[in-house]
Amino acid sequence: MSIFEALASTWEKRFMQQHYSYRDSHSATTVLFVPPAFAEAQELALLATEAVAGVPGTVYYPFGFNARNNALTGNRFRWPNMGDCASPNVCPRGQCYAREVMIYVTEDTWVRFISLEPIYLTLLAQGYTVAQIAVMGVTQTITEVEHFLAADDKDTFYPTYGIAIVFRADTAAGTIYISVEGNVEGGE
């Protein structure tokens, strides 16, 4: 930041003008959930987990996974996680968050975003430990409301601290294309 810039102008350059440092993309098949017979439904209910929002047929994708793990271009600095350091003197100041998520779907699809709780991040920045924050009753993540995307629709979302997306087919299995741009607060 230049000495001639105010903090507000830096924020406008990065976020409001959509200047993001890190990019990720993912495509997958949306899964159609066909309810099983009653006895099988009870077994399936036991297998459903919170990691996929508790809804059978959902698929979970953590933002940055392909950027970090692609065999050809994979590099941990393409989507930094907490603690990634190029050298002792060059270290990002935090986790990379999705700031702009562009989605295209071929069939009707439901999506929801999982974001880090801003209060949780504030408490971490103030020096509280994870255990102390848990005692306070503050959760680490927020699961946002589910959004419906119509077939052949392109939508853009701007989560505050997006870390993952959960998606599922509505009436027919299709393909979802996700393009993510993100940044590390204070690390650009």
C-alpha positions in Angstrom: 0.0 0.0 0.0 1.3 3.4 -1.0 1.6 6.1 1.7 -0.8 8.1 -0.6 -3.5 5.5 -0.4 -6.1 5.2 2.3 -7.2 1.7 3.5 -10.6 2.2 1.8 -9.0 2.7 -1.6 -6.9 -0.5 -1.2 -10.1 -2.4 -0.4 -11.8 -0.9 -3.5 -8.9 -2.0 -5.7 -8.9 -5.6 -4.5 -12.5 -6.4 -3.7 -14.8 -3.9 -5.3 -12.9 -3.9 -8.6 -12.6 -7.7 -8.5 -8.8 -7.8 -8.3 -8.1 -11.2 -6.9 -4.7 -12.9 -6.7 -5.6 -16.6 -6.8 -7.6 -18.8 -9.2 -9.2 -22.2 -9.0 -11.6 -24.2 -11.1 -13.6 -27.4 -10.8 -16.1 -29.4 -12.8 -18.1 -32.3 -11.6 -21.3 -34.3 -12.2 -24.2 -33.3 -10.0 -25.6 -36.3 -8.3 -29.3 -37.1 -8.4 -30.6 -38.6 -5.2 -33.2 -41.3 -5.7 -34.9 -42.1 -2.3 -34.5 -45.8 -1.4 -37.1 -48.1 0.2 -38.0 -47.3 3.8 -35.5 -49.8 5.4 -32.7 -48.6 3.2 -33.6 -45.0 4.0 -32.9 -45.6 7.7 -29.5 -47.0 6.9 -28.7 -44.1 4.6 -29.8 -41.6 7.2 -27.0 -43.0 9.5 -24.5 -42.5 6.7 -25.3 -38.9 5.9 -22.7 -36.5 7.4 -22.5 -32.9 8.3 -19.6 -32.5 5.9 -22.1 -32.5 3.0 -24.8 -30.5 4.8 -26.6 -33.7 5.9 -28.4 -34.0 2.5 -28.0 -37.3 0.6 -26.8 -36.9 -2.9 -24.7 -33.8 -2.2 -21.1 -33.3 -3.4 -18.6 -31.2 -1.4 -15.7 -29.3 -3.0 -13.2 -27.3 -0.9 -12.1 -24.2 -2.8 -8.4 -24.3 -3.9 -8.1 -28.1 -4.0 -7.5 -28.3 -7.7 -5.2 -25.2 -7.7 -3.0 -26.8 -5.1 -3.1 -30.4 -6.3 -3.1 -30.3 -10.1 -0.4 -32.6 -11.4 0.8 -30.1 -14.1 0.5 -26.8 -12.4 -0.1 -27.7 -8.8 1.7 -25.4 -6.4 0.7 -24.7 -2.8 1.2 -21.0 -3.5 -1.5 -20.9 -6.2 -4.1 -21.2 -3.3 -2.2 -20.7 -0.1 -3.3 -22.2 3.2 -2.4 -21.1 6.7 1.3 -21.7 7.2 2.4 -21.9 3.6 5.8 -20.1 3.4 8.1 -19.6 0.5 10.9 -18.8 2.9 11.2 -17.7 6.6 10.8 -14.1 5.3 8.0 -14.6 2.8 4.9 -16.0 4.3 1.2 -15.3 3.5 -0.7 -13.9 6.5 -3.6 -16.4 6.3 -5.9 -18.7 4.5 -7.0 -17.9 0.9 -10.7 -17.3 0.7 -13.0 -17.5 -2.3 -14.1 -13.9 -3.1 -15.9 -14.5 -6.5 -17.4 -17.8 -7.5 -18.8 -18.1 -11.1 -21.0 -21.2 -11.7 -22.5 -22.7 -14.9 -24.8 -25.7 -14.6 -26.3 -27.9 -17.4 -29.2 -29.1 -15.3 -31.2 -27.7 -12.4 -28.9 -27.6 -9.4 -28.9 -26.6 -5.8 -25.8 -25.0 -4.3 -24.8 -23.7 -0.9 -21.5 -22.1 0.3 -19.6 -22.9 3.5 -17.8 -19.8 4.8 -15.5 -19.2 7.8 -17.4 -17.4 10.6 -16.1 -13.7 10.7 -16.3 -13.6 14.5 -14.2 -16.8 14.7 -11.5 -15.1 12.5 -11.6 -11.9 14.6 -11.1 -13.9 17.8 -8.1 -15.8 16.2 -6.6 -12.5 15.2 -7.0 -11.3 18.8 -4.9 -14.2 20.0 -7.5 -16.6 21.3 -6.8 -20.3 20.8 -9.2 -22.7 19.0 -10.1 -24.3 22.4 -10.9 -21.0 24.0 -13.1 -20.0 21.1 -14.9 -23.3 21.3 -15.7 -22.7 24.9 -17.2 -19.3 23.9 -19.6 -21.3 21.6 -18.4 -19.6 18.4 -18.5 -22.0 15.4 -15.7 -22.1 12.8 -18.0 -22.1 9.8 -21.3 -20.8 8.5 -23.3 -22.8 6.0 -25.3 -20.4 3.9 -28.8 -20.8 2.5 -29.2 -23.1 -0.4 -29.5 -21.4 -3.8 -31.4 -22.8 -6.9 -29.6 -22.5 -10.3 -31.7 -23.2 -13.4 -30.4 -25.4 -16.2 -28.0 -23.6 -18.6 -27.7 -20.7 -16.1 -24.5 -18.7 -15.3 -24.4 -17.1 -11.9 -21.8 -15.3 -9.8 -21.6 -15.2 -6.1 -19.4 -13.2 -3.7 -19.0 -15.1 -0.4 -17.2 -13.2 2.3 -14.9 -15.9 3.5 -15.9 -18.8 1.2 -14.0 -22.0 1.8 -16.2 -24.7 0.1 -19.3 -25.4 -1.9 -21.9 -28.1 -1.6 -24.1 -29.0 -4.6 -26.7 -31.5 -5.7 -28.9 -32.1 -8.7 -32.6 -31.1 -8.6 -34.4 -33.4 -11.1 -31.7 -34.8 -13.4 -28.0 -35.4 -13.0 -25.9 -32.8 -14.9 -22.5 -31.0 -14.9 -21.5 -28.1 -12.8 -18.6 -25.8 -13.8 -17.1 -23.7 -11.0 -14.5 -21.0 -11.5 -13.2 -19.4 -8.3 -11.1 -16.3 -7.7 -9.8 -15.6 -4.2 -7.4 -13.6 -2.1 -5.6 -13.7 1.2 -6.5 -10.8 3.5 -3.3 -8.7 3.8 -1.2 -11.2 1.8 -1.3 -9.8 -1.7 
